[in-house]
Amino acid sequence: MAYSSSSEGDKYRSYLNESDEVSNIKWRFGSAPNYDVVNKLFEQGKTKTWPAGSLEEKVQNLVKTWEMEMFHKVNFADYKTVDPIKYRFSLNGRKGVTLEEKRKLGGGYNSLLQTSLPQKFRGYNPAEETVDSSHRAFTTAFPRGFALEILQVYSGPPAIVYKFRHWGFMEGPFKGHAPTGEMVELFGMSIFELDEQSKIVKVEFFYDRGELLGGLMKGNPSEISTNDTSSTCPFLKSTG
């Protein structure tokens, strides 16, 4: 199956070693991401330690690798975890979208924070953000990253159903709100459907985006703008 960890490079994510293949990939922020900081956060804050080779460990590595590709690889043809043609993504029961349709939504955090709330109640409005501005906003708020762990796997492939936890410490401003230094957590469920080649063809997520944004908007309004953060900052190359 396509979700074992790499023997080189990042120990939780496949396809991040120093091979010529990796160096020839077009990366969104200029080079392959480095997850050392968020890996440390993960190891310090995880609540589960899965046995090596277990289904839970494999699913956790698959999700981390999928997330890395979605956030950092520019060309769909470079994706190793998914079938770029058959792939569909859905959030909270919405109609599934293709990779190209997902890109038009702003990709990354924008596709993960879609909402039907009226504009004035959105707080964070994915319709007004680009893939770069959204990534900058969250990596500024979470300078140590937004870690991911799998809490439980309910079924294995071809339909992987699992419960997850994302967390980070708000040590930077977010959309005009001052940092609180507090931990912000998000819990949810997801379904990954794999084909006969162990490629992901369908992803469904179910969670309350308010649990994330509520924690990020607790701080007092400030004059600090996340737009002042340079896109070349190494933290912008890392995510969950």
C-alpha positions in Angstrom: 0.0 0.0 0.0 1.1 3.6 -0.7 1.3 4.8 2.9 4.6 3.5 4.4 7.1 6.0 5.7 10.2 6.8 3.8 13.5 5.3 4.9 15.2 8.7 4.2 14.2 12.2 4.9 11.0 12.8 6.9 10.1 9.8 9.0 6.4 10.5 9.0 6.0 11.4 5.3 6.9 9.5 2.2 8.5 11.1 -0.9 10.6 13.6 1.0 14.1 12.3 0.6 17.0 13.8 -1.2 16.6 11.9 -4.5 16.8 13.6 -7.9 13.0 13.0 -8.2 12.3 15.2 -5.2 14.8 17.9 -6.3 13.1 18.1 -9.7 9.6 18.6 -8.3 8.1 22.1 -8.5 7.5 23.1 -4.9 5.1 25.9 -4.0 7.6 27.7 -1.8 10.7 27.0 -3.8 12.0 23.9 -2.2 10.9 20.8 -0.4 9.3 21.5 3.0 11.1 20.8 6.2 8.9 19.4 9.0 11.4 19.2 11.8 9.7 21.9 13.9 6.1 20.5 13.6 7.4 16.9 14.0 8.8 18.0 17.4 5.5 19.5 18.3 3.8 16.2 17.3 6.1 14.1 19.3 5.7 16.3 22.4 1.9 16.6 22.2 0.5 13.4 20.7 -1.8 11.3 22.8 -1.4 8.1 20.9 1.8 6.1 20.1 1.0 3.5 17.4 3.1 0.3 17.0 5.5 0.3 14.1 3.8 -1.3 11.1 0.3 -1.0 12.6 -2.7 0.1 10.5 -3.0 3.2 12.6 0.7 4.2 12.0 0.3 3.6 8.3 -2.9 5.6 8.0 -1.3 8.5 10.0 1.7 8.5 7.7 -0.6 8.4 4.6 -2.6 11.4 5.8 0.6 13.4 6.6 2.0 12.6 3.2 -1.2 13.4 1.4 -1.4 16.7 3.3 2.2 17.5 2.4 1.5 17.0 -1.3 -1.7 19.0 -1.3 0.0 22.0 0.4 3.4 22.0 -1.3 3.4 20.4 -4.7 2.4 22.6 -7.6 1.9 20.0 -10.4 -0.8 17.4 -10.0 1.4 15.0 -12.0 3.9 15.0 -9.1 1.3 13.7 -6.6 2.2 10.1 -5.4 -0.6 9.5 -2.9 -3.6 10.3 -5.2 -4.9 9.5 -8.7 -5.0 13.0 -10.1 -7.8 12.1 -12.6 -10.2 10.2 -10.3 -9.5 12.2 -7.2 -12.5 14.0 -5.5 -12.5 16.1 -2.3 -15.5 16.9 -0.2 -16.0 18.9 3.1 -19.0 18.3 5.4 -21.1 16.6 2.8 -20.5 19.0 0.0 -20.3 17.8 -3.6 -16.9 16.4 -4.4 -14.5 18.6 -6.3 -11.6 17.7 -8.6 -8.1 18.8 -8.0 -8.5 21.7 -10.5 -11.8 22.8 -8.8 -10.1 22.6 -5.4 -7.3 24.8 -6.7 -9.9 27.4 -7.9 -11.3 27.4 -4.3 -7.8 28.5 -3.2 -6.5 25.1 -2.3 -4.8 24.4 1.1 -6.6 26.0 4.0 -9.2 27.7 1.8 -10.6 24.4 0.6 -10.6 23.0 4.1 -12.5 26.0 5.5 -15.3 26.4 3.0 -18.5 27.7 4.7 -22.1 28.6 3.9 -22.1 31.3 6.6 -23.1 34.9 5.4 -20.0 37.0 4.6 -20.3 39.2 7.8 -20.2 36.1 10.1 -17.3 34.3 8.5 -14.3 35.7 10.5 -12.0 34.0 8.1 -13.4 34.3 4.6 -11.9 31.7 2.1 -13.5 33.5 -0.8 -11.2 36.5 -0.1 -8.0 34.6 0.4 -5.4 33.2 -2.0 -3.5 29.9 -1.5 -0.5 32.0 -0.4 -2.3 34.5 1.9 -4.2 31.7 3.6 -1.0 29.7 4.2 0.7 32.8 5.5 -2.1 33.5 7.9 -2.0 30.1 9.5 1.7 29.6 9.6 2.1 33.0 11.2 -0.5 32.1 13.9 1.1 28.7 14.4 4.9 29.3 14.1 5.6 25.7 15.4 3.1 24.2 13.0 -0.3 22.6 13.2 0.4 19.0 14.2 -1.8 16.0 13.3 -2.4 12.7 14.9 -4.7 9.8 14.2 -6.8 8.9 17.3 -8.6 5.9 16.0 -9.0 3.9 12.7 -12.4 2.4 12.3 -11.8 0.6 9.0 -8.9 -0.2 6.7 -8.5 0.1 3.0 -10.1 0.4 0.5 -12.3 2.7 2.6 -10.3 4.1 5.5 -12.4 5.8 8.2 -10.5 7.5 11.0 -10.8 10.1 13.8 -8.1 12.8 13.9 -6.8 15.6 16.1 -5.0 18.7 14.9 -3.4 21.1 17.3 -1.0 24.0 17.6 -0.1 26.9 19.8 -1.3 30.4 18.8 2.0 32.2 19.2 1.5 34.7 16.4 -1.3 37.0 15.3 -4.2 35.8 13.1 -6.3 38.2 10.9 -5.8 41.1 13.3 -6.2 39.2 16.5 -3.3 39.1 19.0 -1.6 35.8 19.9 -2.9 34.1 23.0 -0.1 31.5 23.4 -2.9 29.0 24.0 -3.3 25.6 22.4 -5.9 25.5 19.7 -7.4 22.0 18.9 -9.6 20.6 16.1 -11.2 17.2 16.1 -12.9 15.5 13.2 -13.6 12.5 11.1 -12.4 11.6 7.6 -12.8 8.9 4.9 -10.1 8.1 2.5 -11.1 5.8 -0.4 -8.2 4.0 -2.2 -8.2 2.2 -5.5 -6.6 -1.1 -6.6 -3.2 0.7 -6.9 -3.5 2.1 -3.3 -4.0 5.6 -4.7 -6.5 7.9 -3.0 -9.5 8.6 -5.2 -11.9 10.2 -2.7 -11.4 12.2 0.5 -14.2 13.3 2.8 -13.7 15.5 5.9 -16.3 16.2 8.6 -15.5 18.8 11.3 -16.6 22.2 12.8 -14.3 24.9 11.4 -15.5 27.1 14.3 -13.5 25.1 16.8 -10.4 26.2 15.0 -11.3 29.8 14.2 -12.8 30.3 17.6 -9.5 29.6 19.2 -7.7 31.9 16.8 -10.0 34.9 17.3 -9.9 35.0 21.1 -7.1 37.4 21.2 -7.7 41.1 21.3 -7.7 42.9 18.0 -4.2 44.2 17.2 -2.5 46.3 14.7 -0.2 43.5 13.6 -0.7 42.4 10.0 0.1 38.8 8.9 0.8 40.3 5.5 4.1 41.7 7.0 5.5 38.1 7.2 7.8 37.3 4.3 6.7 34.3 2.2 10.3 33.2 2.3 10.2 32.5 6.0 11.1 28.8 6.6 8.0 28.3 8.7 5.9 28.9 5.6 7.3 25.7 4.2 5.8 23.6 7.1 2.3 22.6 8.1 0.6 19.7 9.9 
